[in-house]
């Protein structure tokens, strides 16, 4: 059975006494341990879909099923575009927050917290507060907290969009390193084609509003990957151009609606 099953999902919002179709007839399956990227024009409903999976929004029609293998673990964790760390807690306390809310043993919380602080390179900064951190370091805290909480699936909404290129590449590599060890099922929103090619097993292309899945692309390039390998590979270049043309076409169509 698939880890995530979505069948004929649609979502409508009411705005100024009118129904707005955000998502329409979304049907897809994501397997256990897959890293899947969602790509589409702005306003196509990518974040709405993630929020439905996170149980922050309800569907209008359709079904969503997430297979939960361990009832002791949280079903999902979400990493937002803007860092969602708690300003009055230290780095260490932020990473441990989810574990503490689950009332797990202190020794386990300490071990898991220290492990993921080390993974994202924040051991020497664990006593600092968010106001003392750079944007990239805040996102490292968010990623460490999400993985430390050991969810069944990880939902990521453009977590690196606000970072400079150098920090983005560093965090992408750190994310892949942790993912390859944990094999979490990840659904990752991005506007960057390079990022999707570097990270994903599959890329799901969405149409302009109302958003629907119009193409499912399997990325067969072996791991580990680097951005240099991705950009120099002819097959990946062809996929890049295909995705680019799709996005350009959808943006033009959205302007005509």
C-alpha positions, 0 to 999 in steps of 0.5 A: 500500500502507498504511504500517501493516497489522494483520490479525486481531491478538490478544494474550494474557498469562498471569497467575496461570496464567490467560490474559488476553485483552488484544487481540482481532481488531484489523484496521486500515490506516494510510496514509503520513503519517496522524496517528491517535489511539487512544482507549479505556477504561483497560486496553483494550490501547492501550499493548500495541498500540503496544508490538507495533508497536514490536517490544517485544511479540509477537502471539499471533495475527495479522499486523503489517506496516509498509512501510519505504521507506528501509532506512537509517532506523529503522522506528519511534521511541516517545515514552512517557508518562513521559519516557524521556530519559537522565539523564546526558546533556545536552539536546543529547546526548539529542536527538542520541543516536539519530543517534549510534547510527546512526554518521551524519556529525558535521556532519549530527548537529549540523545535525539536532540544532540544527534540532529543538532550535530547533523545540521551543524548547530551543536556550538550554537545550541544555547542561542536564541532565534534572534541571534541566528541568521536565516539559514541557521533558523531553517536548520533549526526547523529541519532538525526539529522536524526530523527529531520528532520522527514523523511518518511523513515530512511536508516542506513548503519552500523551506529554502526560498528566502536563502542565498544560493550558497546557504541553499546548496549547503542546506539541500545537501544536509537535508539529503544526507539526513533523508538518505539515513532516515528514508522519510517520505517527503513532499517538498514544494519548490519554485526552483527546477534545479532544486527539484532535480537535485532533491527528488525521486519524482517531480509532480507538475501542477497546472495554474488555478485550479491546480491539478497534477498534469505531469509526473516525472521520474528522476532516474539519476543516481544518488548522491547527486550534486548541482554540478552533476545535475546541470551537466547531465544531458537527460537532466537538461532535457527534463529542465527544459520540459519543466521550464516550458510547462511553467512558462505555458501555465503562467501565460494561461493564468494571465488569460483567465 
